[in-house]
Amino acid sequence: MAKGPGRKVNVRAAAQTKIGTVRQRVTSRFSWTPSTFVTVILIFFGVSSVGPRISDYFVMQTQINQLQAKLDAAKENLENITEEKKRWDDPVYIRAQARDRLFYVVPGEISYLVLDADGLNLSDTSGTVGALLAQKKSSADFSQSIGTTKKNWAKGLMQSVIRAGLDQPVSKDKSSATN
């Protein structure tokens, strides 16, 4: 079969013959025998029985990863605490913390501490904040005695509850008639 310029090749017929031959090959190799049917059923039951276990496996792997992350964070926290403990073993660090937190000074040093800078009276001639606070304490700004209330709040509360339960509301007609 030589192809010439005047001859047309029927592509469709050639494709159908190839398809036909493939179909024949597949059907000759694959057939629904009882053993094939049993194999497919066994595969189906195997997948259906293993499927939930696989999802449990992935859930457990996620939990393991979360717990591992918590463990890593706890180890890092332990390392930080260990470093902090080592710092507290150093006398220089303890001295620095005492200066910063407790305002301790070495004997012979002078420490300046400003408390409530907005409320200080700059015309104070004594030069110390303690003298200013002592002066304010002795003035009327601070109460030197324990005071008592003029009204008994418990009695007032009880009267309010009784009055709310016993008093009748005044209607608009009566209020306008009395006025």
Secondary structure, DSSP 8 states (H G I E B T S, - for coil): ----TT----HHHHHHHHHHHHHHHHHHH----HHHHHHHHHHHHHHHHHHHHHHHHHHHHHHHHHHHHHHHHHHHHHHHHHHHHHHHT-HHHHHHHHHHHH----TT--------GGG--TT-SS--HHHHHHHHHHSTTS--S----SS-HHHHHHHHHHHHHH-----HHHHHHH-
